[in-house]
Amino acid sequence: MTSYTKHLLAMILLLFTPHVSADTYRYMHVTIDTPWMIFLFLFGAVMMPFILMAILYWRTAFRRNAEDDIRAAKSDVSGKPEE
């Protein structure tokens, strides 16, 4: 290990001493709103993929219906079905 790496490691270890982490509530203000904010954040994070999936399914369904309508209109005009 180089001298720089040893000094960096020593500085990182000094940050995680017990007397520093003993008083964490001084910096973190926990109120009754905190669990609700956590719930709303996690609810959004869990539901966002389902919302995106529904939007993409809906968009694709409309696109397929439009393509089917175009194919049907072409086959009506020409008299033979298109493959």
Secondary structure, 3 states (H helix, E strand, C coil): CCHHHHHHHHHHHHHCCHHHHCCHHHCCCCCCHHHHHHHHHHHHHHHHHHHHHHHHHHHHHHHHHHHHHHHHHHHHHHCCCCC
